[in-house]
């Protein structure tokens, strides 16, 4: 069974207080470790994943656990265009939340300011340009393929 990494009490404390002054590479990796993603899912999100995760584990910020069951497939997010066409506020909310989650998953702490703007969007007209900006940020940091997948997921393509 695959390994899953989760934060220890020390890791959770470090996120809140920055008491141990982790270098940016280790802090970014600590933020991404959520107790849900397995090692294969973490690798593309972390620079030098083996060394970084080993360092965090050695210092007591994270621990490895065995995955109990394979995670269920993520629900498909409603494309932004569909959310606007339906006019259902719940669809818009779900799309907005899914966009923030996807952006944080892809870019980690670098997505914070854009994620906040997306969270403040009140309607599809405000959300669509922010999603386009998010896709461009994903392209800059993760490559064209990741950006196209993001854009397709949220109805930009």
C-alpha positions in Angstrom: 0.0 0.0 0.0 1.2 3.5 -0.7 2.5 5.8 2.0 0.6 9.0 3.0 2.4 11.7 4.8 0.7 13.8 7.5 1.8 16.7 9.7 2.7 15.9 13.3 1.7 18.2 16.2 5.1 19.9 15.7 4.4 20.3 12.0 1.0 21.9 12.7 2.6 24.2 15.2 5.2 25.2 12.7 2.6 26.2 10.1 0.9 28.5 12.7 4.0 29.9 14.4 7.0 29.6 12.2 8.9 29.0 15.4 11.5 26.7 13.7 12.2 29.0 10.8 12.1 26.3 8.2 13.8 27.2 4.9 11.2 28.0 2.1 11.6 24.7 0.3 10.8 22.7 3.5 8.0 25.1 4.6 6.4 24.8 1.1 6.5 21.1 1.3 5.1 21.0 4.8 2.2 23.1 3.7 1.4 20.7 0.8 1.5 17.6 3.1 -2.2 17.1 4.1 -2.6 13.5 5.2 -4.6 12.7 2.1 -2.1 12.7 -0.7 0.1 9.7 -1.2 3.8 9.9 -2.1 3.1 9.7 -5.8 0.7 12.6 -5.6 3.2 14.7 -3.5 6.2 14.2 -5.8 5.2 16.6 -8.5 4.3 19.3 -5.9 7.6 19.3 -4.1 11.1 20.2 -5.2 13.5 17.4 -4.5 10.7 15.3 -2.9 12.7 12.4 -1.5 15.2 14.6 0.3 12.7 17.2 1.4 10.2 14.7 2.8 13.0 12.8 4.5 14.3 16.0 6.1 10.8 16.9 7.4 10.3 13.4 8.8 13.7 13.4 10.5 13.0 16.7 12.1 9.6 15.5 13.3 7.3 17.7 11.2 5.7 14.9 9.3 5.1 11.2 9.6 4.4 8.5 7.1 1.3 6.3 7.5 -0.1 3.5 5.4 -3.0 4.3 3.1 -6.0 2.5 4.4 -8.0 2.5 1.2 -7.5 4.0 -2.2 -9.0 7.5 -2.3 -12.2 8.0 -4.1 -11.9 9.8 -7.4 -12.4 13.5 -7.0 -15.8 14.8 -8.1 -15.7 16.6 -11.4 -16.0 20.3 -10.9 -18.7 22.0 -12.8 -17.2 24.2 -15.6 -17.5 27.9 -14.9 -19.6 28.4 -18.0 -22.1 25.8 -16.8 -22.3 27.4 -13.4 -23.1 30.7 -14.9 -25.6 29.4 -17.4 -27.5 27.5 -14.7 -27.6 30.6 -12.5 -27.5 28.4 -9.5 -25.5 30.1 -6.7 -24.5 26.7 -5.3 -22.9 25.8 -8.7 -20.9 29.0 -8.7 -19.8 28.5 -5.1 -18.6 24.9 -5.9 -16.8 26.1 -8.9 -15.1 28.9 -7.0 -14.1 26.6 -4.2 -12.8 24.0 -6.6 -10.7 26.6 -8.4 -9.1 27.8 -5.2 -8.4 24.2 -4.2 -6.9 23.3 -7.6 -4.8 26.4 -7.6 -3.5 25.8 -4.1 -2.8 22.2 -5.0 -0.9 23.2 -8.2 1.0 26.2 -6.9 1.1 25.9 -3.1 1.9 29.1 -1.2 2.6 31.0 -4.5 -1.2 30.9 -5.2 -2.2 32.7 -2.0 -2.9 36.2 -3.3 -4.7 35.0 -6.4 -6.7 32.5 -4.4 -7.9 35.3 -2.1 -9.1 37.3 -5.1 -10.9 34.2 -6.5 -12.6 33.7 -3.0 -13.8 37.3 -3.2 -15.4 36.9 -6.6 -19.2 37.4 -6.3 -20.3 36.2 -9.7 -19.2 34.5 -12.9 -18.3 37.9 -14.5 -15.7 38.5 -11.7 -14.5 34.9 -11.6 -13.8 34.2 -15.3 -10.9 36.7 -15.7 -9.4 35.5 -12.4 -9.6 31.9 -13.7 -7.8 33.0 -16.8 -5.1 34.7 -14.7 -4.8 31.5 -12.6 -4.4 29.4 -15.7 -1.5 31.7 -16.8 0.1 31.4 -13.4 -0.2 27.6 -13.6 1.4 27.8 -17.1 4.3 29.9 -15.7 5.0 27.7 -12.7 3.9 24.2 -13.7 4.0 24.2 -17.5 1.6 24.3 -20.4 0.0 20.9 -19.9 -1.0 21.7 -16.3 -2.4 25.0 -17.4 -4.5 23.4 -20.2 -5.9 20.9 -17.8 -6.8 23.7 -15.3 -8.4 25.7 -18.1 -10.3 22.8 -19.4 -11.5 21.8 -15.9 -13.0 25.3 -15.4 -14.5 25.8 -18.9 -11.9 28.2 -20.2 -11.1 26.0 -23.2 
